[in-house]
Amino acid sequence: MSTPICHTLSAEDAAVALQTDVQQGLTDAEAAKRLAREGPNALPQGRQASVIALIVRQFRSLMVGLLVAAAVVALALGDVVEALAILVVILLNAAIGFATEWKAASALAALRGQAVASAHVLRNGAAGEIPAQDLVPGDIVVLAAGVRVPADGRVIEDVQLQLDEAALTGESLPVTKSAATVADAQAALGDCINMVHMGSAVTDGRGRCIVTATGAKTEMGRIGALIEGVADQETPLEAKLAQLSRALLVIVLALCAIITLLGWLRGNALLFMVEVGISLAIAAVPEGLLAVTTMTLAVGMQRMARMGALVRRLPAVESLGSTTVICTDKTGTLTRNEMTVRAYRLGGQRVDVTGTGHAAEGRFQVDGRDIDPVLLVLALRIGALCNDSKVNHSDGVVSILGDPTEAALIIAAGKAGLDQAKLHAEYPRIRELPFSSQTMLMATAHTGPGGVAVAYVKGAPGMVLAASTAVLGDSGKSPMTGEALRKARATNDELASGALRVLGLACRDLPDGFDDADLTRGLTFVGFVGMIDPLRDEVKDTVARCREAGIRVVMITGDQQATAAEIGRQLGLDIDQQGRPLQVVHESALGKLDDAGWNKVATETAVFARVSPEHKLKIVEALQHGGQVVAMTGDGVNDAPALRQADIGIAMGIRGTEVAKEAADMVITDDNFATIVSAVEQGRIIVHNILRFIHYLFSCNFAEIVTVGAAIMIGWPLPLGVMQILWLNLVTDIFPAMALALEPSAPDVMRRPPRDPAEPLMTPAFGWLIVWQGSLLAGCTLAAFVVGMRWYGVEDEGLRHAVTIAFMTLAMAQVVHAFSARSRTRSALTSRLFTNGWLWAATAICIVMQIAAVEVPFLRDVLRTVSLSWADWGLVAAGAITPMVVVEFVKLVTRVRSPLERPLEC
């Protein structure tokens, strides 16, 4: 059967449309037919890659292919150590990639865990319990406090029925459900108050519903399909490394072929030149790039973990550094998730309440001056007694039992010294009318100290005002005239415009023999109470920090539009970097947008209210289509597809569902927006460090190619041996590069715009920097080689001596060059010279190993080196230091301003 739009139908018409009897339920025979037709009430199994497929996927990277080829060549040349080192790097990265992908694939499994095991239904006229997977459309399900809804359904009976739908809608407060009809066929999920959905929890009351959808057709099932339909996103780093690998492959093959051909034409043996060409190919492939990248990301991940940001996928760390837009929810991330009373309006006077959160500490003020709360004791008493929640204080920990709004009223009374338990003893409750979606208010009757019965009422301001015939003002009680009603409504609008949730308060002395109707008529209106979930203390400064860093913040919330708009205004989200106003868009405006409309809305909107899971996903996709790198926060099942789609999905650790956590790349343990921004800062540091060691590795490898290639073209003997080239790759490539990966942050890292996500790692300017600095290293090496040949000749031992000088000069020049590679614009000779202790340790290790290469007999035999005299060491030192002097002079003269590093850096 096709599923009707049941929220627009009355309960009776919905039963007819679903062909069921609300008093008898389905028969077993009819239920069996429908089960065969509709299938079990279970979420579909997602397609999960096999273990073998996941392992194979780790070896599809072009960089991995280059490294495998390099390992094979090294093994063919007899260099087992080099080959094994390369293979260890490959296997380590494959293991990390496999582990993270396997864990991420469990998102759908966690989603299936949201389903319930059994359901209470009415069949054959009798209530009973059946497996939840046997539910079918048309079943009558009984709902009670503490149970989870087993399928989507239309409410047909409600008694103070409230559900927690935060996981589906993002709404922070329990939602009151009603059997009343919702007229709007396009109403958002959160506005369908007569519908319940699989996986939501009943927090209060009881009721019944007709099952309208099961399994994959439920809202939970649709979200599962969205998650499965979102392809794994390649991070910017993964994409750029793949791009760099492709370019590197072409360049390496071309250069090595040219050098091999030229050497052969110059008279060298072909096989010898093939061996040289292969050695240069190994040298050109930066074996350390993958290893150092992995280490950099892992170290960054550990730093973030100490801050409360747990990264589940290593490449996602780099995505944070390129983030240009953060899409964040409101409740608990920007706010404290602690409903707090902020103000009372009694008569013509506004009383502000200080203090936030659940602590009963605060003052009552008028125009900034403290007042005696006895002046509003009636309003406080109404809020505390017309109330079914409880606030427990135990060992300094506050626990809330019941509705957070009611708990806020109890805490406000506590600030005035009114204890709820004592109030109940003094004013015992004798009758109550629970809150309902029809009346939109709650009323309780109490016996006062004089034995007089009194009614206390709270609820929607419009409904409380409509039930009031008098108003309590500064001069006492007076009739509720048209003018008084107009002023009261204006006051309500004033409070609501300040993002406050507003309740009306009223009371009445009850006559003898009163009935329930007396509790909600002839009331005396006492005033309004406004409350809010306050912003976190640090969030305004953090949003401002994002603006300074060129990161746009977009709020996506399940709250109503007016509340969301005011929160956005308070945070400064309502204007863009150029001071232009940004929109606040309700979910209803998103339904019919085409691609161009989505791109426009994504660009011009600061706040999205009442957003569905599909539209969260579309918002992220539209931003990405506009070239943005998107970080998306979320905590509910409804957030999971968007978290999966985003470049960096961020789940909340405290409030987050398992589905959200498994779909995300990162989990924030304190649910704090400031932690997210701190993680972005760490991501930027990592991006900078990756570029630093790419600068170092590529310039050093290019120097090796130029050194050999230039000597061949000039007609000189080879200045480097095959084993010496491999040694340089193992020693001077890896250790300084790893040290550069641990470079501390520059002080202005969050005062620069994000790196352009479309910009490749190897820009023309960056490539030119590598070329001229690598050529400089090669030139100094060749100069030292020429001097060595003049000193010792070009015959056997003399040439070996000259080659040793060239080998040592290039090795030491590369080590010294690491200090220049710390910054493209800042001189190495500043107060920050000693801030990276790892680089000094790497320098010491390289120097010791280079000395061993010429002093340890075994290494001398392997590397074909000789011991050097003091004059030789002087020549080596001059050749090693000269490139640094030239690079630092160029920095001083040109002060090149790159997008990555500006003079602000130091």
Secondary structure, 3 states (H helix, E strand, C coil): CCCCCHHHCCHHHHHHHCCCCCCCCECHHHHHHHHHHHCCCCCCCCCCCCHHHHHHHCCCCHHHHHHHHHHHHHHHCCCHHHHHHHHHHHHHHHHHHHHHHHHHCCHHHHHHCCCCCEEEEEECCEEEEEEHHHCCCCCEEEEECCCECCCEEEEEEEEEEEEECHHHHCCCCCEECCCCCCCCCCCCHHHCCCEECCCCEEEEEEEEEEEEECHHHCHHHHHHHHHHHCCCCCCHHHHHHHHHHHHHHHHHHHHHHHHHHHHHHCCCCHHHHHHHHHHHHHHHCCHHHHHHHHHHHHHHHHHHHHHCEEECCHHHHHHHHCCCEEEECCCCCCECCCCEEEEEEECCEEEEECCCCCCCCCCEEECCEECCHHHHHHHHHHHHHCCCCEEEEECCEEEEECCHHHHHHHHHHHHCCCCHHHHHHHCCEEEEECCCCCCCEEEEEEECCCCCEEEEEEECHHHHHHCEEEEEECCEEEECCHHHHHHHHHHHHHHHCCCCEEEEEEEEECCCCCCHHHHHCCEEEEEEEEEECCECCCHHHHHHHHHHCCCEEEEEECCCHHHHHHHHHHHCCCECCCCCECEEEEHHHCCCCCHHHHHHHHHHEEEEECCCHHHHHHHHHHHHHCCCCEEEEECCHHHHHHHHHCCEEEEECCCCCHHHHHHCCEEECCCCHHHHHHHHHHHHHHHHHHHHHHHHHHHHHHHHHHHHHHHHHHCCCCCCCHHHHHHHHHCCCHHHHHHHCCCCCCCCHHHCCCCCCCCCCCCHHHHHHHHHHHHHHHHHHHHHHHHHHHHHCCCHHHHHHHHHHHHHHHHHHHHHHHHHCCCCCCCCCCHHHHCCHHHHHHHHHHHHHHHHHHHCHHHHHHHCCCCCCHHHHHHHHHHHHHHHHHHHHHHHHHCCCCCCCCHHHC
